[in-house]
């Protein structure tokens, strides 16, 4: 079964979600989107919304919410430690993968991505509701952050000194330093354009097919292993601009291709490219 | 600024932030369909405003009296920007050049939406307003 993902259980299909969505005792479906209004226009009927800024990021410090606040967020949405949380969202599950990464950061065990995301669900004309379901409060105990999946600036610095492998998932224009922001996000600029020395450049969206589902294993191996020469048994750091696009690639490398040690550097280019004295390449 | 835009600003700024999002969703449903000839141009990729992360398309017509008629097209599954488009078309359809010139470039802040929308939206909307003024001046 050479074409099977390393952790196929991390993905569920739209059909699976449709079949199991009424099992709200054990399963919580979570929509995470870039567009703040999208959930309100209609969503998987049993789903709740978790917003990457309002719910997962601290409003003051550049960091994620505390683990107490994470526990409260889960409890409020009827998520217990044993609940299977299925994430989906717009833009090929970009934000859904980000939410999953944050859930993993706080040690939530059973997380899944609905392959194809919101677009596939809508394209298949499955049930949609504008009602916002509420669920009975659950007790939730959040774990301390799992640092094995999160890289900080100084760790990345040591990583490049050891010639460790990095993947930069931004657009080629950002990677080359021609642009200091993502093509359509002009305000999130940095003082220096370029990339972290030694990084490969694989824009995150190359990991998905036209219909928003992930490429099959052969397609992903062709991209990351053959084309870029990355090695699944060596430590790996993924980054982008603020760590959201790279959480998508982190998911692909860790769960679909089975890279042994992948970290997401959420400080990413907005930290690295603005820091005094850090080396960059153009 | 047009009286219609003043009214909309009053409406938005008079309610709680969460309610503003609901109003914006209402306006996203009010965005009129593009006339066929613009719809075809949009499908061909013309008229796009590149500062907006979501595909947004804009054309401006002028009638015999010199009044301005903006036409805004937004991709599916992008209610936030469709809501802004709905506000602009509702407030500015049939406005004069003076009324258009008086539209503030910080419209998102005037509507009280800057705290509930992403920063990148704020920039996109400012670009949309800027382009509207520029295109009307042509």
Interface residues (C-beta under 8 A of the other chain):
Chain A: X34 X35 X36 X37 X38 X40 X41 X53 X90 X118 X119 X122 X183 X184 X185 X186 X187 X188
Chain B: X21 X22 X24 X25 X28 X50 X51 X52 X53 X54 X77 X78 X79 X80 X83 X116 X117 X118 X119 X120 X122 X123
